[in-house]
Amino acid sequence: MTKKEIPTKVLEIDLSSVKGTINIVDRDIQQAFIGGFGIGVKLAYDHIEPRLNPFDPRNPIIISAGALGGTLVPSSSRVAAITKYPLTETVGMGNGSMSLSQKLRAAGFDHLVISGKAEVPSVLRIFDNKFELLDARDLWGKDLYETTDSIWDRFGNDWSVLAIGQAGENLVEISMALIDKIASIGKGGLAAVMGSKNLKAIIANGTHPVPISDPDRFLSAVDAFYQRFKTIPNRDEFIDVGVYWKWDKSMEEGFPMRGGNEVFSKEKATELYGKDVYLGKVKKGRAGCPSCPMPDKEIMEVKEGEFKGLTTYASGFVGRAWNYGIKCGVGNYDRVLKVHDRANRLGICSHAFSSLYDFAVMLFEKGRIDLKDTEGVKLKRDFETTQKVMEMTAFREGFGDILARGYKALFDRFGEDLKADALQAKGMDMLYEPRLNRLGAKTFIMVVNPRGGQHQPGTTPADSLGRTVDDFRAYCKTTGVSKDATNRIFDGPMKVNMARLAKHSQEFYSIMCSLGICSKAPMGPLYSLDDCAELYSSASGVELSPSDLKQAGERIWNLYKMINVREGFGKADDQFPHKWLIPMKGEEGERPLMDYFETKHLTMEDLQKLLGDYYDECGWDQETGVPTKGKLEELGLYEILGVENG
């Protein structure tokens, strides 16, 4: 059978004029940027004007399905959302799952570029090579769950729905959207950008099968992967209990609380939120994305007490217990679910709100914020106050208007010196705590990520404790790290240089997001660079070797970085939190910042040395933290982008 090339289609929509155009991505761009996140970054470079206000109608929302979305490739349902995010004012990429990628490709499109502003609140409907803008004034003011259910009642639940709640309507910068009521996407204000465009939801469906260039070769590669999938340790346990299969490991690391000053009691965590509580009082069912044999989403139900019958959804209960039970002190599992359900309905990011609220309570306790600042609300960690302030934030009332705009608004209002106490990067909260998890690639990347304090990418052995040097060597081999680069990674007193490893981790993450493959454990670590090259080449008809794919990942991340350099970001923004250097207090004594293998307590001098190693490994300028002309030329970006060298 003759191999055929599969075209990549982009639908550009102007909401103001309700006009659209369909374009086919040039083959050389497809080769250079793969698809999904990669081509989305190229579209962002082309369409996002430098220094544009995120709420300007010209700021586009780019929705990019992975190049393998809608196929039989396991866990290939990820979709990227790229825009200029209001929380950080960076051009960032949010990544989500469920069925949007599949349905968008079934509708005949790989990418959407949405600009302008609808005249009235609207729903953008994508179906079989067409789009239409539907009047949604009846949905404006409804919460996110109500909105999704109303759309499913009208069109059927086989449609994928990306929707926002009231927080997005009110341009809350810590808002996010949900896909199909369960998968979050766009931390940092994607929902607010949608709200600024009068866009209540994007819905997609279609009847077109996703074309495959070489079906026999493709199915052979998929089958080989499924054979490997059968070897996953703890597979059945993960399907049953999700992340609770490693609860003991979570207890070894611990949960930070009180602004990152203390570690929550392990005994209390198990009593309130442990595996027995999850199985007996929380779990209703589990949900997975199309093509994923390892469902990791939670359907949760309160089975007794005041909120009996409440059903809500999340990527995991453990995270919600930490957000609300531990950081906000709301109490038992039922109150955790109640507060989380309200956050989902409002469209507020649970991680962002809980971190900000915990920080604000700490400031209140220290006297940096008083009742005059909060308009009479006594900030404290409990169920009633957390709910009250969350509502104020979603509707931008009183003190909630400050929290709605994130850490930068707190610093502007109460003093830049507060940065020394804050766990944030570029205005975004940090999900992981290296004083507990130790400094690995994903905790280091929270500082250098162009988007802000996100841990993208993960999937290195350092994502969990207890791994060996041999595990890291195997990872380097699997992901195509060269011999010279491997030698640099393992040359040093810390056994593994996580900063140098981070460079290669982010490139592999770029590849995975461009293909639409989930990078999370347990599925993500099963994929090798060779797997990705074979699956992509056989599916798309664009033949890329593993080394071609590796360079494409590097090219994508460098362009991602350069878009944000164009926005004014550089080395000065890659700042390590000073709080990392202050040991946390726990039951077993102090927990200082240490490298992964605990060879030493890290100082700011050590961290700055690692930052320099990262820039060096990337081929970026040490003084500015910006890709050099030589690196951009090596990656062909001058020629691809059609700009003068220099």
N, C-alpha and C positions, 0 to 999 in steps of 0.2 A: 504494500500500500504506500502511495506517495504521501510524504509528510506535508501537511499544509500549515501555513502560518495563521494564527488566530488573531484577528485585529483587536486592539484595545480601544474602546469607545468612550468618549467624554461627552457628557451632556452639560452644556453651559446654560444657566437659567438666570435671567434678569427679572427679579420679582417685581420691580417697579413698572416695567413695560409688559410683563407676562410674556416675554419672548424667549425662545431658546434656540440654540444651535447644537448640532452634533458634529464632533470632530473625531478623526481617527489619529491615534498617536503614531508618529513616525517610527519606523523600525529601529533607527539608530537610537532614539530616545528609549524605546522599549528595551533594547540591549543594554543601555547604560544604566537604567533605573529600575528594571525588572517589572514593576507593577505596584499596586497597593500603595504603601507608604512612600516608596521611592518615586513613583510617578506623581504621587500627591505632593511631594516636596518640590518637584520640578514645576508643577502647576502653581504651587505657592510662590515660587520664585518669579513666575511669569505674571501672576495676578495680584499679589499683595503689594500695594504701593508702600515704599519705606515711610516710616514714622506716622502711619495712618492711625487715627483713633479707632480702637476696636469696635466702637459702636457706629462708626461711619458706615452708611449703606454700601459703600464701595468695598468694605472689608469682606472678602468672600468666605463662605464656609465650603470647604472641600471635603467631600465624602468619598473615600477610596476603598473599594473592595479589593481584597487580596487576589493575586493572580491565580490562586488555586481555589478561591471561594466557589462554593456550589459544586465542587467535585467530590470524589470519593476519598480524597486524602484525609486521613484522620485529623481531627481538631483544626480544620482549615477554615474556620468561620469568623476570623477576626476582620474588623473593618476599622479604618483610620479616619479621624476627624481632625482636619488641619485648619486653623484660622489664627488670627492674632487674638490671643486670649487676654481679657481685660484684667484679670487678677495680677498677672506678671508683666503684661504688655510685651510678652515674647510671642514669636510665631511658634506655636507648639503643635504637637500631635497627640491627641487622645486616642485610645485604642479600646474597642469594645467587641462584644461577641453576640451570641444568639443568631437570629436568622437574617439580619439586614444584608450582609454580604451576599448570601445565597439568593435572596429575593431581588436584589439590585441587578445581579448578573442574569437572573432569569427574566428580568424586564428588558434586558438587552444592553445594559450599561455597566462599565467598570468604575467610572468616576463621575461625580457631580461637582460642578462649580456653581455655587449659589450666591449671587450678589443682589444688591438693591434692597428695597423694602416694600413689602406688600401694602396695598392701600388700606386693607382691613385685616384683622387677625385671620390667618389662613392655614390650611393644611396643603402641603405639596404632595401630590399623588403621582407616583411613577408606575407606569404599567405598559409593557410591550411596546417599547420604542417611542413612547409618548409621555407627556406630563400634562397635568392640569393643576390649577390653583383653586382650591375649594374654600368657600366662605366658612370660617370657623368662629364667628363671633359668639356662637352658642357654647363654644368650648373655652373661650377666654375667661379666666377666673376659676376654672375647674382644676382640681389637683391632677397630678400626673397619672395616677391609677385610673381616676374617673375618665380622663381624656382617652387613655388607651382603650379602656373598656367600651367607651362610646364609639370609637372608631371600629373596633371589632364587631360591635353590635350592628353597625351599618354595613361593613364590607366583608365581614367574616374573619375568623381568627387565624386564617392562613396568610394574612398580610403581616409584614413586619412593620412595627411602629417605633419610630424614634421620636419621643415626646418630651415636653418640658412641663414643669409645674409653675406655681405662682412665683417662686423665686426667680425663675428665668424671665417671666413677664415683667418683673420689677427690676430687672437688670442687676441682680445680686451677683457679685463677682465670684463668690464661692459656690455658685450653682453648678449643677451638672444635669445631664439628660439621662434617660434610661431607654434601652432598646428592649421592647417586648416585656416591659414592666420589671425586668430583672437584671439586665446587664448595664452597668454604669459606663458612661463615656463622656469625656470632655471636662474633667476636673479643671477648675480655673476659669469657668465661665462660658463654656460652649452654649449652655442654655441661655445665658444672658445675651450672647450674640444673636441666637435665634430669636429671643424676645425682642431685641432691637429691630429685627426685620419683620416683626409681626408674624413670625413663623411658629405656630403652636406645635406642629408635628411634620415629620417627613414619613411617608408611608410608601412601601414598595411591594410589588408582586409581579409575576410574569409567567408566561407559558413556554419560554424558550429554554431548551436544554443547554447547559453550558457545553460549548464545543471543545473537543479534545483533538489535538493535532495527530497523535499517533496512539490510538486506543490500546493496541496490544502491548506496546512498550510501557505505556502508562500503567495499565492494569498489573503488569508484572512488577513494576516498582511499588505499587500500592500493596500488592499481596506480600511482597518481601517485608514491607514495613509492618503489616499486621502480624506476621509471624514473630517479629521481634516484640511487638506489643504484648504477646502472650507471656513473655518472660518477665514482665514488670513485677517486682516484689510487692507484696501487700496490695495487689490489684483489687481483689475482692473487698478487702477492708476499706480501701479508699472509696470505692463505689458506694459502700454502705454508709460510711461516716465522714467522708471528705477529709479535711485537714485534721480532724480529730485522730486520725491514725498516727499522728506525730505529736499528740498532746504532751507526752512526757518530755519531748524535745523542746516544746514551747515552754514548759515549766523550767527546764534547765536554763533557758535564756531569760525568761521573766517578762513582765509587763511594766513599762514605765508609767509613772503617775506624778501628780502635783508638779506640772510644768517640766517634767523630766528630772526632778530632783530625787525621787525615791522609786523603789521597786515594790510593786504590789505583792502582798503576801501570797506565797504559792498555795498554802493550805486554804486560804480564803478564796482564791481563784478557782480551785478545784471544787470547793463546796458550792459556790454560786454558779459557776459556768462550765464545770468539767464535763467529761464525756457522758457520765450517767445522767446529768441534767439535760444535756443535749438529746440523748436517746429517749429519755422518759418524758420530757416536758416541752421540747422544742421541735424536734424533727417531725415534719409531716410527710415530706417526700424530697426527692432530689431531681434536679432538672439539668439537662445538658444541651449543648449547642448541636446543630445539625452536623453530622459526620463524626462527632466526638464519642468514643466508647467509654470515656471516663467522666461522667457528669460531675461538675464541681459547684453547681448552683444550689442554693437552699430554698425549699418551700417550708416555711416555719409557721407553727400555729401555737398560740397560747392555749394550753389544755385545761387550765383551772384558774380560779381566782377572778379578780376584778375585770380582767380583759379577756376572759375565756372566749374562744372562738375567733380571736383576731388572727388573720392570716397575712403574712407578709413575705418578702423575698430578699435575698442577698446573695453575694458570692460566697459568704461564709459567716456563720454565727460567731466564731471566735473574734473576728475583727470588730463586730458590733458590740460584743461584750467588753472588749478593750475600750472602744470609743466611748460608750455611754456608761457602762457599768463601772469601769475603773477610772477613766479620766474625768467623767462628769459626775460620778458617784450616784447614779440614779437608783441603784439597788438591784433587786432580783431580776432574773431572766425575763419575766413578764413585762417589767417596766423598761428593760432594754429594748425588747421588741416593740413596745408601744412608741417609744421615742424614735427608734429607727424607722418604723412605719410612717410616722409623721414626716421625718426628714425625706424619705423617698417620695411621699405624696407632694410635698412642697418643692421637691427637686433641689435639695441642698445636699452637698457632699458631706457624708458622715465624718470622713477623716478630717476634712478641713474645718468643719464647724467644731467638732469636739476638741481639736488641738487649739483653736482660737479661744474657745470658751474656757478651757482649762488654763490657758495663759492669762486670760482676762481675770479669772478668779484669783490667780496668784498675784496679779497686780493689785487687785482690790484688797487682798489680805496684807499686802505690803504697804498699803496706803498711797500707792501711785494713782489709783482711781478711787473716787469717793461717790457718795450718793448723788451729789450734784452732777457728776459726769454721767451717771447711769439713770438720771431722772427718777431717783427714788427706789430703784431696784437694787436690793442687797444681793450682790453676786455670791453664790455659794454652790457647792457641788451637791445637788439633790435633784430629785425627779421634777418637782414643781417649777423650780427656777430654771432648770435646763430647758424645759418645754416652753416656758414663757419667753425666754431670751431667743430661742429658736424661731418662734413666731414673729418676734420683733425684728429679727434678722431677715426673714423671708419677705416681710412687708416694709422693711426699711424704716422702722419706727424707733425713735429715740436712740438709745445706745446701740440698738440693732443695726442702725444705718452705718455705724463704724465697723462692726463685725462683718457686715455685708461686703465691705471693701477690703477685708483681709488685714494682714500684718502691716502693710505699708500705711494703712489708714491709722492704725494704732500708734505707729512710730511718729507719723505726722502730728497726731493730736496730743500724744503724751510724752514724746521725747525720743530722739534717735538713739539715746543711750540704752533704750530697752532692747536693742538688737543683741546685746550681750547675754540676755536671758532667754532669747527666742530660738527655737529649733526650726529654722526656715532657711530657704535659699531662693533668692530672687523673688521673695514675697510669697512663696508657696511652702506649706508645711512639709515636714519630712516624715515619711511613714515608718522608717526603720531607725533603730537606735543602736549605733555602733558600740556604745559602752556595754550593751547587753549582747548584741549580735557579733561584736568585734568588727574591726574595719575590714570589710571585704569589698569585692568589686561593686556590688549594688549599692552599698552604703557610701562608697567613694563617689559613685556616679551621681548621687543626689546633689552633690555640689557642682559638678561640671555639666550636668544635663542642660542643653540650651533652653529647654522649656521651663525649668525651675526645679524645685526640690523633689522630683519624682525619682524613683529607683530604677526606671528603665535604664538599661536592660538588666534582666536577671539571668537565671539559668546557669550560672557558674557553680562549681562545687561549694563556693563560699556562701551560697544562699542558705546553707544550714551548717551547724557546728559539727565538729568531729571528723571532717574529711582529711585525707592524707595528701601528701605532696604528689604521690602517684595519681591520685584522682585528678589533680589539676593538670598533670602532664597528659593524662588521657583526654581531658577536655580540650587542651590545646591541639592535640592531634585530630580529634573529631571535628573541630571547627576550622581546621585549615591554617592554623598559625604556623608560620615558617620556622625553620630550624633556628635561624639567627634571632628572630623575635622570641622564640621559646627560651633560648639561652639568656636573653636579657631579662625575661620574666622571672627566671629562677636564679638569677645572679644577684645575691644580696643577703644581708643578715636576717631578713624576715622570712626567708625560705621561698615565699612567693610575693613578687611585687604586684600588689593589687591594682596600682595605678596603671602599670603597663598592661596588665591583663584586661583592665577596663576598656582600653582602646579596642581590643579584639572582640570583647563581649558586645560592645555597642554595635560593631559592624555585623556580627552574627544576628543580633536583634533586628537590625535594619533589614537583613535578608528575610528573617522570619515574618516580620510585619509586612514586608512587600509581597510575600507569598500568601499572607493571611493565616499563617500557622500560629497557634497559641504557644507562647514560650514558657508558660507556667508548668511546674511539676504536677503530675508525673509525666505528661506527654511531651512537653518541650524538650527535655534533655535526651529523649530518644532519637531526635533528629540529628543527623550529621550534615556537614557541608556537601558531601557526596550525594546523600539522599535528596537534599534540596535541589541540587543541580539536575539530577536525573528526573525528578518529578516535574520541575519547571520546564525543562527542555522538551520532554515528551508531551506535556500538556499544551504548551504555547506554540511549539514549532520554532521557537527562537533558541538556537543551540548555544548554551553557555556551559563551559567547563567549570569545575569547582573553583579554579583560580580566577576565572572570569567573574564568577558570582561573588567571591571574596572581595575582589576589587570593586564590584558594584556596591557592596555594602559599605565600603570605605567611602566611595564617591557620594553615596546618599547622605551619610552622616556629615561629611564635609560641607555639602551644599546646605544641609539643615543648619549647620553651625554658621555658615556664611550669610544666610538669610538673617540670622539674629545679630551678626556683626553689622550688617546693614542697618539694623534697628538700633545700633549703638551699644551693644553688649560686648564685653571683653573680659580680660583677666580680672579686673576689679570686681566683677560680678561673681566670680568663682570663689566665694568666701566660705571658709569652714566656720561653723558656729563656735563661738568661744565657749559655749556651755559644754561642748564635747570634752573639754579639758578639765571639767569639774567632776570628780567621781560621784556616782549615784549611790545613795544609801539604801541598803537592803538588809534582809534578815541575816545574810551570811557575810555581812561586812560591806565595805565600799567596792563599787564596780567602776574602775577607771577605764579610760580609753586605751585599748591595746590592739596590736596587730592580730591577724587571724590566728596565728600559731602561738600567740602570747609570748613572744620573745622579748617584748619591752613595753613599757608605758609610753604612749606616743605624746609628743610635745607639738606645739604649733610649728616649730622648726622642722620636725619630721613630716608634718602634713604638707608644708610648703615644698619640701624636697620631693614628696610624692607628686604634688601638682606639677612640678617641673619635669618629673619623669613621665607623667602623662602627656604633657605637651610634646616632649621629645619623641615619645613613641608614636604620637599622632603626626609628627612632622610639622608642628606648629611653632610659631615664634615664642620664645621663652618670655620675652618682655611683655608682649601684648596678649598672648593666649589665642592668637588668630592664625588660621592656616597660611602658610607661606606661599609665595608665588610659585616656588618650585613644586610644592605639594599639589597645588591646583593644576599646574601644567602636567604633572605626572598622571593625574587622574583624568586628564582630558577635559576639564571643566571649562577652560577658556574657549576651546573649540566648540564644545557641545552647546554652551550658552551663547555663543556668538559675540563674545566681548573681547576687547583688546587685551593682550597679555601685558599687564602693567597698569 
